[in-house]
Amino acid sequence: MLIVGTTRDRRDPTTVDPRATWLVSRMTAVLVLAIFLGIVAAVITIPIGIPAFIFGWYTGVDWRVLFSQPGFWISVVGMSLIAGARAQHRFEATTTPGKLHTSAHVAPIIGDLEHDRRRSKAANAAQVTLIATYVVLSYVVSIFGRTGVNVFPILYAALLMFYDARPDVAQRIFPDLWRGTQ
């Protein structure tokens, strides 16, 4: 990733330095991506895991024992490595190695960059919409106390299914973000 970040020409995001294709570079990228994606997953799951932590604490769950189990860490490391390998594979599928000490524009551009930009904008708009829905629903449900926390997963899942069935409604929440994504 360091090789790609320091040698890539900003005008051509699909051609990379050939050193990025060496096996040691690829394996290092998978490990770094696994660590990074594992940390990101831990941060993202905080809002989802807090109710489980609170209810577990209330019922007497010993979290140190749970987190010290090898099965817990094996699954976390395994999922992180799989995510890192998948991210590296997706990166390699959309890039072409150039020749050492030549212009980064030697290799042809792979894919449709305009389609990728639209898809990225749509993904960003969808994430903002889902996060906003989560925050609003969390606030509304928190008013009802423990009953609200028990009902929250059901309501959120129902809203996600509704957004899948009627994406036009989801797109009306932040219309400026969704503009230009179709």
N, C-alpha and C positions, 0 to 999 in steps of 0.2 A: 504494500500500500504506500509505503514511503517512496519507493521507486516510481510508482504511477503518479503520486502526488507531486513529485518534484520534476518529472520529465514530461508530463502530458501537456500538450499544446491546448490552450483554452478554446481555440476555434475548432478543434477536432477532438471531441470527447470520446472517440471510439478507437483511436490508435494509441497503443502503449509501448513503452520501452520493452525490448525483448527480454531483459533481465527479469521482468515481472512474470515471465512464463517458466522460469527455472523451478524445478521441483521444490527446492528449499524455500524459494520466495512464496510459492503457492501454499506450502504447508504452514509457513509462518503466518501468512495472511489468514488461513483458516483458524489458527490458534488465537490470533489477535481478534479476529471477528467473533470467535466464540466467547472470549472474555467480554468484549464490548457488548455483544447482544445479550449475554447473561446478565450483565449489570443493568442494561436497559430494561430487560424483562422484569428484573427485581423491582426497579423503580416504578414501572408501569403497573405491576400487580399490587402495589401498596394500597390504593383505594379499594381494590377488590378483596384483598386479604385482611384488611383491618376488621371488618365484622367477624370474620372467622377467628382472628386473634382475640378480639374482645370476648366473644362467646366462649372460646376455648379457655381463656383466662378465668372467666366467670365460673366455668364448670370444673376447673382444676387441672387442665391439661398442662403437663410439664413440657414446655417448649424446648428447653435445653436437651431433654432426652430425645425429642422428636428430631431436632436439627442435628443431633450427633449420630443418628442412624446412618449406616453406609448406604442403605437403599435410597434415602433421600438425596444424598450427594451424588450417587451414581446416576440417578435420573436427571438431576440438574446438569451435571457435566455432559451426559449423553445428549440431552436436548440442545445444550449450547453448542456442542461440536457439530451436531447435525445442522443447526441453523447457520453456523459459520461456514460449513462445507457448501451448503445450498447457496449462501450469499456469494461465495467465491465462484461457484459454478455459474451463477447468473451473471456475474461480472465478466467471466471469461466468454460467455455466450454473446456478449454485446461489445466485445473489444477485439481488435486485431493487433497482433504484435508487429511493430515496425522493425527496421534493421538498426543495429547498433551504430551510433554516430551519424544517423541520417535524419532527415526531417520527419516529424511525426505525421506528416501528410502523405507519406508514401503508400500506406495501406488504404484500401477503399473504406468508406463509411458503411457500417453495417446497420440495417434497420431503418426505421422512419423516425427521425428525431422529433418532428412536429407531433406525430402521434404519441410519442413518449412524453412530450411536454404536456399534452392535453390529458393523458392518463395520470400524470403526476399531479396536475392541478385538480383533477377529479378526486384522486385519493386524498389530497390535502383537504378539499372541501368536505368530503365524507368524514374524515377524522374530526374536523372542527365541529361538524354537525353532531356527531356521536358524543363527543366530549361535552358539548353544550347541553345535549339532552341528558347525559349522565349527571351533570352538575345540577341542573334544574330539578330533575327527578330526585336526586339525593336530598336536596333542600326540602322539597315538598314531602317526601317520605319521612324525613327526620322529625317532622312535626308530630308524627304519630308514634314516636318512640320505638320500642322493641317490635311491636306489631308491624310498623312501617318497614323496619329493617328486614323482617321476615318476608314481607310482600315485595320488597324492592327487586330481587332477582327475577321474579315472575313478571313484574311490570316492565322492567328493562328488556327482557327477552321478547315480550309482546311488542314493545315499541320497535325493536330491531326487525322483527318479522314484518311489522306494518311498513317500515321503511323499505324493506325488500319488495313487498307487494306493491307499494305506492311510492316509488322514488320521487315522483313529482312533488309530493307533500314535503319530503325531506329537503328537496331543493328550494322550496319556498322559505325555509328558515333563514338561510344566508344566501340570497339570490346573487349578490355580487361575487361571492366566492365561486359559485357554480357557473357563472357566465363564462363562456369560452371553453367549456369542458366537453361539450357534445361534438 
